[in-house]
Amino acid sequence: MSISQFKVVRDIAQTNSVSRAAELNGISQSAASQLLRQLEKQLGVDLIDRSTRPVKLTSAGKLYSEACRDIVRRYGEMESQLEALRKELAGTVRVVSIYSIGLYEMARIKEKFEALHSDANVHLDYMRPEKVYDAIANDQADLGLVSYPSSTKDIQAIPWRLENMVLVCHPSHELAKKRSLAPKDMEGQEFVSFDPDLLIRKALDRFFRDHGVHRRVVLEFDNIQMIKEALMIGSGISVLPERTVRHEAIEGRLVRLPIRAEGLVRPVGIIHRRTKKFSPAATRFLQFLQEQPQQPQPHGSAGVAL
């Protein structure tokens, strides 16, 4: 049964007329009569007494029409509430993100959210991690997306996901022929790495130090895109979040290799100002982000943050 069919039955009960109910619902009297017969066959009872004029409902008809009337009423209330919610969700959600998150998936998330909430708009800006924190602290954005999120007196950090880290190199590199590798396999290799002041660089330095691996850093950049471009011209190897090199690996421009170590992952989180009063649109977008599918961890991974 559709809501339009429930309305026909409701109107037959209210008008005591099949023809009048058909007119109210923009269908023919024949169609309304056929609907009644189909219902009676399905339910196994008569809904109207066809021996009287005007039409009278049977006891079963009264029971069924009351249910129809209640369903139509509640459906109308639901439509009104959805319309009110849609109007509440109108507005702009300001989001700032580090490049390695924003450039690779935020466009897709923005498009999907705006398709679901046509009156809402997500405005995205991409910047260095410290600038993301500044934008949130100064109320220049509603939400921020960062790796290695940390809470402060003024900023609340919400864990979002853990991203697997892999070794990345040019297809012609000697390590590219391996199916996986251990940290010791990177001993003495030339590395394209992150700038020393970035948290991910500090985490990588700690990881290699803990595994007794000495590497030669030949190039340093402040973003993943520049590191990938250096790798694509054969400048060395690097360790990067797996999801940031998927396209290049599929296209054969780079090779990604699992590292046999205790769960190399990059934690990513959502930050916001503690005293921030979210609009309904911003609240829903935060929920929407948290509903996104997470990257599964490899078997046996301990999820150690890198």
Summary of the structure (lengths in Angstrom):
residues: 306
radius of gyration: 30.5
end to end distance: 54.8
largest distance: 97.5
contacts: 920
relative contact order: 0.13
helix: 46%
strand: 23%
